[in-house]
Amino acid sequence: MAAGVMGAALCGGTEPARAADSAPGATDAAILYADDHPGDWPTYGRTYSEQRYSPLAQIDRSNVRTLKLAWYDDLNTNRGQEGTPLVVDGVMYATTNWSKMKALDAATGRLLWEYDPHVPGAIADRGCCDTVNRGAAYWNGKVYFGTFDGRLIALDARTGSLVWSVNTIPPDAALGHQRSYTVDGAPRIAKGRVIIGNGGAEFGARGFVSAFDAETGRLDWRFFTVPNPTNAPDHAASDGILMTRAYGSWSPTGAWTAQGGGGTVWDSIVYDPVTDLVYLGVGNGSPWNYKYRSNGVGDNLFLDSIVALRPETGAYVWHFQETPMDQWNYSAVQQIMTLDLPIDGTMRHVVVHAPKNGFFYILDARTGAFLSGRNYVYVNWASGLDPKTGRPLYNPDALYALNGKDWYGIPGGLGAHNFAAMAYSPRTGLVYIPAQQVPFRYSGQPGGFTAHPDSWNLGLNMAKAGIPDRPEARLAFARDLKGWIIAWDPVRQREAFRVDHKGPWNGGILATGGDLLFQGLANGEFHAYDATNGRDLFRFAAQSGIIAPPVTYLAHGRQYVAVEVGWGGAYPLILGGLARTGGWTVNRSRIIAFSLDGTEALPPQNDAGFLPVRPPANDAPARAANGYSEYQTYCASCHGDDAEAGGVLPDLRWSGAIRRRSDFYNVVGCGALTAFGMDRFDSSMRPEQIEDIRQFLIKRANDTYRREIDARRNPAAVPTP
């Protein structure tokens, strides 16, 4: 019996009608009754419940140590790979960086077809966190995926030919003056509708979710997650609840009226057939700084909330806000999962959630009522949750936007749990969370909020957010960088056990009927763990960091486990050199698949990288000092804090362009490399500001040249920063 159907029986719900044709891939029955054909992986979380559990058990604790590489497929996008491949009727559908799609023979990795939507390179700087793509949806012989420039595309699953394509971003002035919308999340299917959200809140955006007819691409409904700045109707499904309830939770004159307010739904969207509701995970505010965003007034609905809607109409049903007054980027977009759990002696159908803010929530799936919550990691922004309402009990010192003091927050803006998928095993009753600790120093933007058209607009002092290039400061921060698998008992709301990793930003998790957990790590290893105690049973050197979640499936009666490989995302882009602690420095993107009788091997690798060329002389120290603030504002979010890259995008210290002022301006000001993702900034910065950045890069290259050379020639002799 499928998990959703079991929940209906236990909770007194109505079991969804079984379709006459329940063959894999035919209709929603293929997902609804996924356990009738467990060899497929037909939707993002395998089933509508998004538990990421497969009952397949050919590979189990007794034989996983003999697992071998069955095949691999190298990708042509060596950036972060976050996708969940789908497997339907022996065909794997995988989305990769730059919103590309491939169809492969799931048994051999042989390419069947591929599709490139040709996303413009200059669009890269509209997104905060790499040009990643998390996956596709399958329905009635078609595959659907979003593109980084905001399109939703439907392809014929057999041939890869285009069926339809729509722009998901409405041409609507009510979206706000800042418009940096991107799509990198996986769409979901609910009752013949393809539902997709968007990102962009770091730059300035107003969140919304759209539902399109799966056959025609026609827009069925749209739900905005933040009110119209003028409290006027959008002629959308959200009008009533936003105008009557949400608008009053915002100041009418805050920066949100120009920045859109945020609330983007860039990841989790879940359809629950038991309640017949769609759950949205809503993101952070724009700007982050609550004082500037809403003048320090109101809870700012529906930021950091789970919102439940009707799938046919988008009509509002309920919401639960996890972080009112958010000023830390504590998005609630992390994976939403439905379970059937005994709560106070009664079986309940519930939503469970482990968002960025570090608390594990259990809500009634029908009503959104708060049932329980407890921190699953160390947090210093709140002492706990109100046991009746679930509202956080704030640490007054953490309210930096209101008290004007700097705050070293744990978790930081990357969260205690980010996009990396968690899993649940009904065999152990545990939820497995890829948790992390990445602190962040919050400091308000001095002199009030000023929006920059081509950079992050957080309302923060980004120069203070960086880690000073002092050994003691870097060592202290590096000691706070941690990562784990936390095996969480949701009934008792406590940790059962944990698996410690060398650092954060590891991949998502798969649980199987063989009592196994599969996970890839930032250090380039792929592991299998015992789901009952966390014992490490298998490891494989994948030659590059893994941040994507694995899947498992059957092909010709044989069980495979597959995962996308590729280091990237927000962590290495932003933290730069510090992200290389326990992480990866050379990126190779590929899909790898394992079986018990695999015979393949990866090609030899060379991880030495290159020896930096001696930089030009640092002859303008005053300009370099000015350039630090400009670099942190415009460049650090892609090329790394304090001009040290994290192994994904170019390290500008060693760019040949810094040797001549005209060459550097040609790239940064005139956009010579826009086709490769480097936008132009001549409308955002004066030539003098761009030259200041060049001088800062020259200084940083000279400051770190000898350290980088020594590290490459004798890695063991150089202590990790």
N, C-alpha and C positions, 0 to 999 in steps of 0.2 A: 504494500500500500504506500503511495507517495506521501511525503511528509505533510503536504498541505491537506490531503484528504484525511489523514489520521487526525490532524488538528480539528477538522470540521466535525468529525465524529465525537471527539472528546469534549469539544466546547459547545456542542449543540447547534453548530452551524449547518448549512445546507451543503451537501457534497455536490461539487460541480458536475454537471451532466457529462458522461463519457461520450466523446464524439464517435460517430460511426466508424470513421477511418482514423485509427490511432497509430498508424504506421509512422515510424520516425520521420520527422520533417514535414508531415502533411499539414497539420494545423497546430493550434495551441495545445492540442492533446499530447503532442510530442514532448512538450515541456511539462504539462500538467501531470502526465503519467511517465515521467522520465525514468522512474525505477522499473518500468516494464521493459525498457531497452537500455540498461545501464552501460552498454558499450559506447553510447554517444555522449557528447557534451554539448547539448543543444542551445544553451543560453549561458550568460556571463557567469552565474554562480552554479551552473549545472541544472538546478531546479529553481522554481519561483521563490523558494524560501531562501535562496542564496547562502546555503550552509556550506557549500564547497566540500561536500562529502560525497564520495563515490563508494558504492557497495562492492566494487570489484576487489577480488582478493586472491587472484593468481599470484601476485607479488605480495608477500607477507613478511612478518618478522623473521621467519625461519630461512627465507631464501633471498632477501633483498640484498645481502652482501654480495651476491653473484650477479647483480644487475650490471648490464653493459650498454654501451652506446650502440643504438640500432641505426640511427642516421642523424645527419645534421644538414642544415641548409643555411649557408651564409647570406646575410642581408646586405643591402647596399646603402644602409643608413646607420653609420656608426655613431649613434647617439643613444639616449635612453630608450629602452624597450620595456613597456609596461603592459603589453597586451595579454588578454586571455584568449587563446585560440579556441574556436568552436570546432567540434567534430560531429559531422552528420553523415551517416551512410558511408563511412570509410573515407570521407574527404575532410581535410583540415582547412579551415578558413582563418587566416591570421592577419591582423592589422599590425603595421609597424610604424616607426617614426616617419614623420612627414605625411601621415595619413594614407599610407599605401596599403594595398590588400593583396594577399597571395592565397591561392588555393593549391593545396599539396595532397598527394596521395599519403594518407595517414600511416600506411604501413612502410613506405619507402622514402618519403620526403620528396618524391618526384614532383616537379612543378607541373601543374595542370593549366593554370592561367594566372596572370597578375594584372593589377589595375593601378595606375598612378593618376590621381586626380590633379596633379600639377599645382600643388599649393605654392603660391608665390613666395620666394625666399624672404622678401622684406616683411612678411607677416610674422616672422619669428619673434620679433621684439614686442608683439602685442600680448604675449603670454608670459606668465611669471616663471614657468617651470619646465622648460624644454618643449620641443615640438612633438611630444609623445602622443600615442593613441592607445586607449585601454581595451579596445575590443569592438566586436560586431554583434549584431542580432541576426537570427535566422527565422524566416517565416514563409511558408507556402512556396518553397523553391526559390526564394530570394534572400540575399544577404544585404544587410544595411550597416552603414558606418558613417560617422561624422568626420568632417575634415577640419583642420586647424583654422581655416579661414571661414568657417561657419556654415558649410553646406551639409546636408544630409543626403546620402547617395544610396540608391537601391540598385543592386546588380543581379543579373540572372546567375543563380548559384552554379549552374551547369557550365556556362560558357564565359562568365565574367563580363558579359556585355551590359551596357548601361540600360536600366529600365526607366529610372527617373532620378532627377536631382533637384533639390529645392534649397533656397537660402533660408536658414533658420532664424536669421537676425532681421527683425522687422524694421522697415524704414520709418521709424517713429520718433519724433522729437522728444517724446516723454521719457525716452531712455536716458536722458541726461546729456550734458555737453561732452563728457569723456566717453569714447566708444572704442573699447579695445576688446571686443568680444572674440573669443576663441572657442572651439569645441575639441576636447580631447577625451571625453568620457565615452563609455559604451552605451549605445541606445538600448532600450528595453521594449519588449512587445507586450501590450495588454489589450486583449479583445480586438485584435486587428488594427491597433494603433501603434505607431512607432513613436516613442517618447524620448526626447533628448533635451538636455540642458546646455549650459555654456559656462565659460570661465571669463576672467578679466578683471576681477574686483580690485586687484592690486594697482591697476592703472586707473580705473574708474569705469564702473558698469552698474547696470540695474538688472538684477537677476530675474530670470523667467524660465519656464519649462513649456515646451511646445509638443503637441501630439498631432501626428500626420497619419492619414489613411495609408495603411501598408501597401495597398494595391495601386493607388493613384498618386500618392504624395500630396494630396489635398490637406490643407490645415484644418483640423477638426476643432481644436481649442488651444488656448494659451493661458497660463497662470503666472502672473507676476508675483514675486516673493517679497517685494518692497513696494510701498505705495508710490503713486504718481506724485511728484513734488508739489503739484498744485491741488492734490486731492480730487482731480478730475477723473472721470471714467476712462478706462483704456479700451472699453468695449471688449473686455476679456472675461474669462470665467472668474477671475479674482476680484472683480470690481466691488462686489458687495462687502466682502470681508475686509478688504484693504481700506475702503472708504469709511466703514463704520467702526472698525476696531483697530487696525494696524496704524493708520495715519496718526492717531492720537498718541502713539507711543514714540513719536519722533518730534524733535523741535522743528517748527516750520521754517527756520532760517539757518540751519546748519549747513555744512559743506556738502552733505549728502544730496542737497537739492541740485547741485551742479555735477557731483561725482556719481550720481545714480544710487548711492547707498550700499551697493554690493549685493550680498545674498545670492550669489550665483550657485547654481546646482551643477557643479562640475564633475560629480562622480555618482553617488548612490541614488538610484531610482529603482524601486522594487514594487512589483505587482504581487499582491497576496490574494489568491483565489478563495481562501477561506473567508475573509472579510469582504472580498470584492473591492479592495481599496488599493490605490497607488500611494506609496510613501516616498516623499522627497526628503533628501538630506540637504539642508540649506546652509550656505557658506557664510563667511565673515563679512564685516562691514567695509565700506569704502568711503573715506579712509579708515584705517584701523583705529586711529586716535579718536576715542569717544567724545572728548571735549570738542574737537573740531568737527567731527561728523555730525553730532546732534546737540552741540552746546552742553554736553554732559547731562542731557535730559532724556528720560524715557527708556524703556526696555528695547526699543528698536525691533519690532516684529517685521518679518519673520526670520531675522538673522539667527544663525546657529540653532535652528529648530528642525524637528521632524514635522512635516506637514502631510496630512492624509487627504486625498482627493478621490472623487469618483472617476473611474477610467473612461466612461463614455462621454462625460461632459467637462471634466476638470473642476467640478464643484467642490468647494471646501467642505471638509467634514470635521477635522480636529487638528490641533497642533500641540506640540510640547517644545518649549524653548529651554535648551540646556544651559546656555550662557547668556543671560540677559546683560545688557550694558557691555557687551564684548569690547575689549580694547587690546586683546592679545592675539587675534587671529585664531580663535578657537572654533574653527568651522565644525559643522555637524554633518559634513558630506561623506564621512567615512562609512564603510559598508554597513547597511542595514540588513538585519537577519531576522527571520521569524522562527520561533520555536514553540513547542508545547511543553510547559514546565509546571511542576506542582508548586503552587504559591499558597502558603498557609493551609496546606492540606487539600487544596482544590486544583485540579488541572486547568491551566489557563493557556490560551493562545496569546503569545506575547511577541513584542518587538524587543530585541536586544541590540545594544549599541555601545561601541567603545570609541567615542569621538576623540578629537584632539585634546580636549580639556583634561583628560586623565581619569574620568569617572565612567564606570560601567553602569548603564541604565537598563532597567526592565520596565516596559510600558505595556499596558493592555492594548492589544492590537486593534480592538474594535473602537475604543473610546479615547485612547491616548493617555489614560489615567496613569499617573506615576505609581509604580508598585515598589520599586526599591532602587537604590544606587549606592555605589561605593567606589572609591578610587582604586584603580588597578595598578597604578604606579605612584611614586612619590610626587606630590604636588605642593607648591608653596603659595598658590594664589587664593586658595580657599581651604577652610578647615573641614569642610564636609558639605553635605546636602541636608536641607530641611526634610525631616522624615515624612512629612505630610505632602509637601508641594514639590519636592525635588529641587527647589531653588538653591543655588550655591550660597554658602556662608562665607562671604568674602573676607580675605585678609586685607585690612585697610591699607597696608603698605603697598599692596599690589595694584591699587587704583591710581597708577602713575598719571593717567590722563586728567584726574581730578585733583590730586595732591601736588602735582608739579614736580615730583621727585623721580629720579631714575629707579628702575626696577629690574633686577636680574631674575627673570621668570623661568620657572620649571613647572610644566613644559614651556618651551618657547613656541614661536609661531609655526614651526614645523610639526608640533604636536607630539603627544604621547603615542599616537597611532595615526598614520597618514593613509595614503591610498592603498598600501599593501594589504591584500585581502586576508581576513581572518577565516577560520574554518571551525566547524563543529562536528563532533563525532557522536552519533547516538549510541555507539558501543561503550564509550567512556563517560558520556554526559558532560564533556568539557568543551569549552570554547578556547581555541588556540589563537592568541593575539600576537601579531608581530609588533611588539611594543618597543619604544625607544625613549631616550632622554637626550634632548638637544636644547640647551638653555638659550635664552636670548635676552639682550639688554635693551629694555624699552626706555626711550627718552623722547619727550615731546619735541616736535619741530620748533626751533626757536623763532620768535617773532610772529607766530600765527601760521596758519596753513596756507601754503602756496602750491598750486598744482603745476606739475611739469608735464608737457604734452607727450614726451617720449621716455618717461621713466616711471618707476613705481611712485605712487602717491599715497603714502601711508600716514602722513602727518607726524613722522618720526624724524629724529636727528640721525641720519644714516651714518654719519661720521662716528658717532658714539656707539652705534650698533656693531661696528667692526671690532675685531680682536687686535689690539696693538701688537706690532711686530717686536715684542720683547719675549725672550725665552720663557721667563717665569709666567707671563700672562698666557702664552700659548699652551704651556704645560698645564696650567690650572684649568683652562677651558677644556683641553683634550681629556683630562681626567673625568670631566662631567659628561662626556659623550659615551653613551651606553646603548646597547641593544639586547633584546631578549625575545624568546618565545615565552609568553606567559600562558600556562594552562589554567584557565579560569573556570571555577565551579560556579555556574550561574545560579544554582539553587541556594547554595550557602553564601554566595557573594564573597568568595575568597579564592586565593591562589592555591592550586593543588601542587604544582611544581613549576619550575622554569628551566629553560635552556639558555645559558649565557652565550652571547656572541662577542666578538672583538669590538664591535661598534654598531652604530645605528644604520638605518636606511637599507634594511635587508628586504628580501622579496616576500611575496604573499605565500600563503600556506594552503596545502591540500591535505585533507584527511581521507583515509580509505578504509574499506572493510577488512583489509589485512592488518589493521591496527598500526598503521603507519602515518607519519606526517612527512610531507616533502616540502622542502624550502630551499631556495637559492639565497646566497649571501653576497654582501657587498665585496667580500674578499675574493670573489670568483669561484667559490665552491658551491656545489649542489649536494644537499644532504637528505638522508632519510633518517627519521627518528622514531623510536618506539612511542606510540601515542599514549601508552599507559604510564610511562615514567620519564620520557625524554632522552633515553639512552641513544647515543649516536651509533647508527647501524651501517651507514653507507655514506661515502663522500666521493665526489668527482670534481676534478679541476676543470672548470669550464672556460678558463683563459680570459674571463672578463666578469665584472660585477653583474649580479643578477638582482633585479628589483621587481620582476614580473611574477605572477602566481603560476604554479604548475597546473596541468590538467592530466587526467588519465582517461583511457578509452580502450576499446577492443578493435583490432583490425585482423581479419582472418582468424578469429578466435584467440588471438594473442593479446595480452595486456601490455600497453605502453604507458609511459609517463613522459610528458613533454613540457618544455618551458622555453620562453624567449629569453635570450641572453643579451645584455647591453647596459652599460653603466651610464646613468644620467639622472634627470629629474632635478628638483629644486635643491636638494642637499649638496651635491658636488658643484652645481653651478654657483650657489651663493657662498658656501663656506670655503670653497676653493681648496687651498693647500691643506687646510685642517681636515677636509673630507677625505683626504688620502690616508688618514690614520685608520688603518683597518679596512680601507677601501681599495679601489683599483685606480691605476694610473694610465693604462693602455686599454683602449676600448675596441672590442670586436663584437659586432652584433650578429647573432645567428639564432636559429631555432635548433634545439637539441632534443632528441627523443631516445628513451631507454626501453629495453626489454630484457628478459632473462637470457635470451639467446642472441643478443646483439653481437656484431663482429666488427663494428666500425671504430675508428679512432680519429681524434682531431689532429690536424696538421701541426707540425712543430711551431713553437711560438718564440718570439723575441720580445721580452718585456723591458729591455734596457732603454728603449725610447731613443732620444737623440741627445747629443751633447750641445748645450746652449752655446751660441756664438758670443764671444766677449762683447758686452754692450758698449755703446758710445759713451764718451765722458759725460759725467753729470755736471754741467756747467751753469745751471740756472736753479740753484736750490730754493730761491724764493718762489719761483713759479711752481716748483714741485710741491711745495707746501700748499699752495692754492689748489693744485690739481688733485690732491687727496680727496677733498670734499666733493669735487666735481666727479671724480671717478666713482666714489661710493654712491653717488646719486644716479649716475647714468650707466655705469658699466659693471658694477660689482655683481648685480643680480644675474649676469650671464657669464662673466669672465672671472669671478671669484673675489672674495673679500681681500682687500689690501693687495690687489694685483697678483694673486697666486691662483692659478686655475686648478680645478679639481679633476682634470682628466677627460673632460667631455668637449668643451669648446676651446679654441686656441688660447694659449697663455701669452698675453700681450707683452710680457717682459721680453720675450724672444722673437717678437714679430719684426720682420725686416722693415716694416713701415715706420717704426719709431726712429729710424736713423736719419730721416729727412722730414722736415716740417711739411713740405708740399706733399710727400707721399702719404703721411699720416692724415693730413686734411682730406686728401683725395678719397681715402677709405672712410674716415669717420664723418667728415662733412659732406662729401659729394656722393657717397654711396657706391663706391667702386665694386663692393662685394655684396650688393643686395641680393643677387641671385643665390648666394650661399647662406643667406640668413642674417647678414649684417646690414641693418638699416642705416639710413643717412640721418645726420643730426644737425644739418646746417640751419634748420628752422627752429631748433631748440637751444642751440649754443652759439655764442659768438666765436669767431676764429681764435680769439685770445683764450677762451675757456678750453677749446680743443687743444691748443698748444700747451696750456697748463697741464692737461691730462698727459700729453706726450712726455713732458718733463718729469712728471711724477712716475711714469712707467720707466723712464731711463734711470731715475734714482732707485726704484725698487729692483730693477735688473742688476744694478751695481751692488746694492746691498746684499743680494741673495745669490749672486753668480757663483761664488766659491762654494757655498753650501750645496747648490744644485749639482755642480760638477763632482764634488766629493761623493754625494749621494749616489750618483750614477756609476762612478768608478768603483766604489766600495760600499754598497748599501749597508753592510753589517757594521761598518765603522761609524755611521752617522746615526745618532739617536733620533727616533721618531719625534717630530715636534708635538 
